[in-house]
Amino acid sequence: MLVEGLPPDGALARAASKSPWTSTEYQLADIRDLLGRQAVDFRNANRGEKTPQQPYPEPVWRPGDPTPKQKAKAEARKLRKAREGSQQIVDMVLPRKS
């Protein structure tokens, strides 16, 4: 068959998996994330006693991850639902105004 000889990271394989990235690009993103974490670990292990600990860097965006705009919308939705839930509790507890 013609399909058997195609590369595993070729255009057909990416289209079938619905991912624009090849496995090499995913591996490079993983390596970048690991190197960033190792650098922070090294700095934290060799920092002064009074120097605050550094946080880990944000991981590299990957296809399928929410964009910053999508994250902000989800956070706003979560806060709105929390406010609505809180207001429902207040409405149940407090007497109604006549």
C-alpha positions in Angstrom: 0.0 0.0 0.0 1.1 3.6 -0.6 0.2 4.7 2.9 2.6 2.2 4.6 5.7 4.0 3.4 4.7 7.5 4.6 6.7 9.1 7.4 5.1 8.9 10.9 5.4 12.7 11.3 4.3 13.5 7.7 1.4 15.7 6.7 -1.1 12.8 6.6 -0.2 11.6 10.1 -0.5 15.2 11.4 -3.9 15.6 9.7 -5.1 12.3 11.1 -4.1 13.2 14.6 -5.4 16.8 14.2 -2.1 18.2 15.5 0.0 20.8 13.7 3.1 19.7 15.6 5.4 16.8 14.8 6.7 14.5 17.5 10.0 16.4 17.3 8.4 19.7 18.1 6.7 18.1 21.1 10.0 16.7 22.3 11.7 20.1 21.9 9.0 21.7 24.0 9.5 19.0 26.7 13.3 19.6 26.6 12.8 23.4 26.9 10.4 22.8 29.9 12.9 20.5 31.6 15.9 22.8 31.0 13.9 25.7 32.5 13.0 23.6 35.6 16.6 22.4 36.0 17.9 26.0 35.8 15.5 27.1 38.5 16.4 24.0 40.6 20.1 24.9 40.3 19.5 28.6 41.2 17.4 27.6 44.2 19.9 25.1 45.4 22.7 27.7 45.2 20.8 30.8 46.4 21.6 32.8 49.5 19.9 32.1 52.7 17.8 35.2 52.6 17.1 35.1 48.9 13.6 34.0 48.1 13.0 30.8 46.2 12.3 31.2 42.4 9.1 29.7 41.0 9.2 27.3 38.0 8.7 28.9 34.6 5.4 28.4 32.8 5.4 25.4 30.4 5.6 26.0 26.7 2.2 26.3 25.0 1.3 23.2 23.1 -1.5 22.6 20.6 -4.7 21.7 22.4 -3.7 23.9 25.5 -6.0 26.8 26.2 -4.6 30.2 25.0 -4.1 33.0 27.6 -7.4 34.5 26.4 -9.2 31.3 26.9 -7.7 30.9 30.4 -8.8 34.4 31.3 -12.3 33.7 30.1 -12.5 30.5 32.1 -11.2 32.2 35.2 -13.8 35.0 34.8 -16.5 32.4 34.4 -15.4 30.6 37.5 -15.4 33.8 39.5 -18.9 34.7 38.2 -20.3 31.3 39.2 -18.7 31.7 42.7 -20.3 35.1 43.1 -23.7 33.8 42.0 -23.4 30.8 44.4 -22.5 33.2 47.3 -25.4 35.5 46.5 -27.8 32.5 46.5 -26.6 31.6 50.0 -27.0 35.2 51.2 -30.5 35.3 49.7 -31.5 32.1 51.5 -30.1 33.3 54.9 -31.1 36.9 55.0 -34.8 37.8 55.4 -36.5 39.2 52.3 -37.1 42.9 52.1 -40.8 43.8 51.9 
